[in-house]
Amino acid sequence: MNKLVVSLFLFISTISWSQEKAELKVYSFSEVEKLHKETPKPIVIFIYADWCKICHGMEKTTFGNKKVISLLNESFYFVKFNGEEKEDVTFLGKTFVYKPTGNSGTHELALELATIDKGMAYPTTTILDKEFGIVIQLDGFINEQKMTTILKKL
């Protein structure tokens, strides 16, 4: 009877442990600057908008994938940034502000990081190298396989 209880306990513990979802570490720009001084890593910035369904889908699938989470947590700093954020953001010694355009607007930092061929789209994933230079900018949905391949190459 004791062996059965112990076996059942171990089985349930194993199932519970294996079902734990990996947690993606998300940082702010100021946190990344501080951490980067001690441990330089490339930075992955996911630029989204609250109303963007593709952005929400990418958050759930791509950034919910265990392989992607593992790669991001181990080798990168990950920043989620709302391109329509109204709060000022200071990054690399410069303060970026929200620029209203009628009923909506865009944050200057989103424009800086997500403008590709003079246009900007949501979502955009921008990767900065250890010196804060833009390595790659990808607009639109990126599935977990493509993201994994990109992260492994970098």
C-alpha positions in Angstrom: 0.0 0.0 0.0 2.8 2.4 0.9 4.6 1.7 -2.4 1.3 2.5 -4.3 0.9 5.8 -2.4 4.6 6.7 -3.1 4.3 5.7 -6.8 1.1 7.7 -7.2 2.7 10.7 -5.5 5.7 10.6 -7.8 3.5 10.1 -10.9 1.4 13.1 -10.1 4.4 15.2 -9.2 6.0 14.3 -12.6 2.9 15.2 -14.5 2.6 18.5 -12.7 6.2 19.4 -13.2 6.2 18.5 -16.9 3.1 20.6 -17.5 4.5 23.8 -16.0 4.7 26.4 -18.6 8.1 28.0 -19.2 7.9 31.7 -18.3 9.3 34.2 -20.8 11.4 36.9 -19.1 10.2 40.3 -20.4 12.2 43.4 -19.6 11.7 47.2 -20.0 14.2 49.3 -21.9 15.7 50.7 -18.7 16.1 47.2 -17.2 17.9 46.0 -20.4 20.3 48.9 -20.2 21.2 48.1 -16.6 21.5 44.3 -17.2 23.4 44.9 -20.4 26.2 46.6 -18.5 26.9 43.5 -16.5 26.0 40.9 -19.1 25.9 42.1 -22.8 23.4 40.1 -24.9 21.5 40.8 -28.1 18.0 42.3 -27.6 14.8 41.1 -29.2 12.1 43.8 -29.3 8.5 42.8 -30.1 6.7 45.9 -31.2 2.9 45.5 -31.1 -0.4 47.3 -30.7 -3.2 46.4 -28.4 -5.8 46.2 -31.2 -3.5 44.0 -33.4 -4.9 40.4 -33.7 -1.8 39.2 -35.4 0.3 40.5 -32.5 -1.9 38.7 -30.0 -1.6 35.5 -32.1 2.2 35.8 -32.2 2.3 36.3 -28.5 0.4 33.2 -27.8 2.0 30.9 -30.4 5.5 32.1 -31.1 6.4 33.6 -27.8 4.5 30.9 -26.0 6.6 28.1 -27.6 9.0 26.4 -25.2 11.9 26.4 -27.6 11.5 30.1 -28.4 11.2 30.9 -24.6 14.3 28.9 -23.8 16.4 30.5 -26.5 15.2 34.0 -25.6 15.7 33.5 -21.8 19.2 32.0 -22.3 20.7 34.2 -25.0 18.8 37.4 -25.3 17.0 40.2 -23.5 13.3 40.3 -24.6 11.3 43.6 -24.6 7.6 43.8 -25.5 6.8 47.4 -26.6 3.4 48.8 -27.4 4.0 51.1 -30.4 1.2 53.3 -29.2 2.6 53.7 -25.7 1.9 57.2 -24.3 4.6 57.2 -21.6 8.0 58.7 -22.4 10.8 56.1 -22.7 14.5 56.9 -22.2 16.8 54.5 -24.0 20.5 54.9 -24.7 20.5 58.4 -23.3 17.7 59.7 -25.5 14.1 60.3 -24.4 11.4 59.1 -26.9 7.9 60.4 -26.7 4.4 59.6 -28.1 3.4 61.4 -31.2 -0.3 61.8 -31.6 -1.8 61.8 -35.1 -5.5 62.6 -34.7 -7.4 59.8 -33.0 -4.3 57.7 -32.5 -0.5 58.0 -32.6 2.8 56.3 -32.6 5.7 56.3 -30.1 9.0 57.7 -31.5 10.8 54.6 -30.2 8.5 52.4 -32.2 9.1 54.4 -35.3 12.9 54.3 -34.7 12.9 50.5 -34.2 10.1 49.3 -36.5 10.3 51.5 -39.6 11.2 49.4 -42.6 11.4 50.9 -46.1 9.8 54.1 -44.8 6.8 52.3 -43.4 5.8 50.7 -40.1 3.6 47.7 -39.4 2.4 45.7 -36.4 3.9 43.4 -35.3 7.5 44.1 -36.0 10.3 42.1 -34.3 13.6 44.0 -34.2 16.8 42.4 -33.0 19.7 44.6 -31.7 23.2 43.3 -31.4 25.3 43.7 -28.2 26.3 47.2 -29.3 22.6 48.2 -29.8 22.8 48.2 -33.6 19.8 46.9 -35.5 20.7 43.4 -36.9 17.3 42.5 -38.3 13.8 43.9 -38.6 10.9 41.6 -39.5 7.4 42.8 -39.9 4.3 40.6 -39.7 3.7 37.2 -38.1 6.7 35.0 -37.4 5.9 31.4 -36.5 7.9 29.5 -33.9 9.9 27.5 -36.4 11.2 30.6 -38.2 11.8 32.5 -34.9 13.8 29.5 -33.6 15.9 29.4 -36.7 16.6 33.2 -36.5 17.5 33.1 -32.9 19.8 30.1 -33.3 21.7 31.9 -36.1 22.2 34.9 -33.9 
